[in-house]
Amino acid sequence: MSGKVKLIAVDKPGDIERKSFEIIDSEVPEPRRFDGIEWQIVRRMVHTTADFQLIDLVRFHPDAVASGIDALRSGCTIATDTEMARCGIPLRRMTPLKCSVSCLMNDHSVILSAKKNSTTRAHAAMELAADSLHPEIHVIGNAPTALIRLVNMVQEGRMAPPALVVGMPVGFVNAAESKSMLMDSGKIPYIAIEGRKGGSALAACVINALAEVVLAERDLSGDI
C-alpha cells in the first residue's frame, strides 16, 4: 500500500464523539427514516457499533420515547440483565437525574433460585427485580430468557407494564424470538432490534441517549 494515512484531527476527547456524530449524519443524509429524539437514539446506536444496518432494524413503540424520558425525569429505577449493561450507563448521567441502575444477576438469592428451579439466572433475576426493585425501565441486551420472563409476567398480570423496555438480546437461541414477543405484546413500550443483533453495550447506549435529552433540558433551565 502506498501513500500516507490521513488522520482526522482531534484535540480533545469530546471531539471524537462530536466528529463521529458528524460523520454518521453525513453518511445518512436527510430525509432519514427517523428524526428528532428517535434519530439521536439510533445515531448513538450506530456510533456504539459502527453498524449502519441497525437503522433498518430498530423498532420504536409509539410511546417508548416519551414514556422513557418521563421515567428518567422522575428519577426512576433501572434494571439491567448484565453487569456490562449496568456499567455502560454511567453515574455521571444517572446521578444528576436521581436515577439508580441495578443488576441482580450475581445476587445470592438469584443464584439459589435458578439452581432450585432449573432456570437461568437471568430468568430468576428478572423475577427478583420485578418483586423487589419494581423498575420503571428494563435494559436487556444479552439474555433472551430475561426478556421472555418479563413479557410473560406482564401478560400474566404479575407485574405492571414498565415505562420502557430496551429489548436487545443478542445471539442465535431465542434472541430474535424474544424480541418479537416484546414487540407483539401490545402492552409494553419498547425500543428493540429485529433479528439476532443486540448486546449489552447497545442496550445501555439507548438509555444514555435518552438521559442526554433530559440532561440537556435541565442544563437549559439551569437545574444542573
C-alpha positions, 0 to 999 in steps of 0.5 A: 500500500502506498501513500500516507494515512490521513488522520482526522484531527482531534484535540480533545476527547469530546471531539471524537464523539462530536466528529463521529456524530458528524460523520454518521449524519453525513453518511445518512443524509436527510430525509432519514427514516427517523428524526428528532429524539428517535434519530439521536437514539439510533445515531448513538446506536450506530456510533456504539457499533459502527453498524449502519444496518441497525437503522433498518432494524430498530423498532420504536413503540409509539410511546417508548420515547416519551414514556422513557424520558418521563421515567428518567425525569422522575428519577426512576429505577433501572434494571439491567440483565448484565453487569456490562449493561449496568456499567455502560450507563454511567453515574455521571448521567444517572446521578444528576437525574436521581436515577439508580441502575441495578443488576441482580444477576450475581445476587445470592438469592438469584443464584439459589433460585435458578439452581432450585428451579432449573432456570437461568439466572437471568430468568430468576433475576428478572423475577427478583427485580420485578418483586423487589426493585419494581423498575420503571425501565428494563435494559436487556441486551444479552439474555433472551430468557430475561426478556421472555420472563418479563413479557410473560409476567406482564401478560400474566398480570404479575407485574405492571407494564414498565415505562420502557423496555430496551429489548436487545438480546443478542445471539442465535437461541431465542434472541430474535424470538424474544424480541418479537414477543416484546414487540407483539405484546401490545402492552409494553413500550419498547425500543428493540432490534429485529433479528439476532443483533443486540448486546449489552453495550447497545442496550445501555447506549439507548438509555444514555441517549435518552438521559442526554435529552433530559440532561440537556433540558435541565442544563437549559433551565439551569437545574444542573 
